Amino acid sequence: MAIVVVGNYPSEVEAQLAQAVLEANGISSIVMRDDAGGMLPSLHLLAEVRLGVHEEDSDEATAILKDSER
């Protein structure tokens, strides 16, 4: 199963909030960040935190996240 990025966020907290919205709607997701496995947390300043879902859930997840932004 392929993972598709459905959102980019400036912080891990914002990505986790979006993840909670998806989880509440029955969609599993993963928060992906580039921080050297937690050893260099300051690396998040260089790259956004990504939220990924399984490819088959991507359309529904995108719609849910769009609706939650209102």
C-alpha positions as CSV (number, residue, x, y, z in Angstrom):
1,M,0.0,0.0,0.0
2,A,1.3,3.4,-1.0
3,I,1.2,6.4,1.4
4,V,-0.1,9.7,-0.1
5,V,0.6,13.0,1.6
6,V,-2.7,14.8,2.2
7,G,-1.4,17.8,4.2
8,N,1.6,19.8,5.0
9,Y,1.8,21.7,8.4
10,P,4.2,24.1,9.9
11,S,4.2,22.3,13.3
12,E,3.8,18.8,14.6
13,V,0.9,19.9,16.8
14,E,-1.1,21.1,13.8
15,A,-0.4,17.8,12.0
16,Q,-1.5,15.8,15.0
17,L,-4.8,17.8,15.2
18,A,-5.5,17.0,11.6
19,Q,-4.6,13.4,12.3
20,A,-7.1,13.4,15.1
21,V,-9.8,14.6,12.7
22,L,-9.0,11.8,10.3
23,E,-9.0,9.2,13.1
24,A,-12.4,10.4,14.3
25,N,-13.7,9.7,10.8
26,G,-12.2,6.2,10.7
27,I,-9.1,7.0,8.6
28,S,-5.7,5.8,9.7
29,S,-2.9,8.3,9.1
30,I,0.8,8.9,9.9
31,V,2.6,12.1,10.8
32,M,5.9,12.3,9.0
33,R,8.7,14.7,10.0
34,D,12.3,15.2,9.2
35,D,14.0,15.4,12.5
36,A,16.7,12.7,12.4
37,G,14.5,10.3,14.3
38,G,13.9,12.9,17.1
39,M,17.6,13.6,17.6
40,L,17.5,17.0,15.8
41,P,14.1,18.5,16.5
42,S,15.2,21.9,15.1
43,L,15.2,20.3,11.6
44,H,11.4,20.8,11.6
45,L,12.2,24.5,10.9
46,L,13.5,23.5,7.5
47,A,10.8,21.2,6.4
48,E,7.1,21.1,7.0
49,V,5.4,18.2,8.9
50,R,3.5,15.9,6.5
51,L,0.3,13.9,7.1
52,G,0.0,10.8,5.1
53,V,-2.8,8.2,4.5
54,H,-3.1,5.0,2.5
55,E,-3.7,5.8,-1.2
56,E,-7.2,4.4,-1.2
57,D,-8.2,6.8,1.6
58,S,-6.6,9.9,0.1
59,D,-9.7,11.4,-1.6
60,E,-11.9,11.0,1.4
61,A,-9.1,12.3,3.8
62,T,-8.6,15.4,1.6
63,A,-12.3,16.1,1.6
64,I,-12.5,15.7,5.4
65,L,-9.6,17.9,6.1
66,K,-10.9,20.6,3.7
67,D,-14.3,20.5,5.5
68,S,-12.6,20.7,8.9
69,E,-10.8,24.0,7.9
70,R,-14.1,25.9,7.7
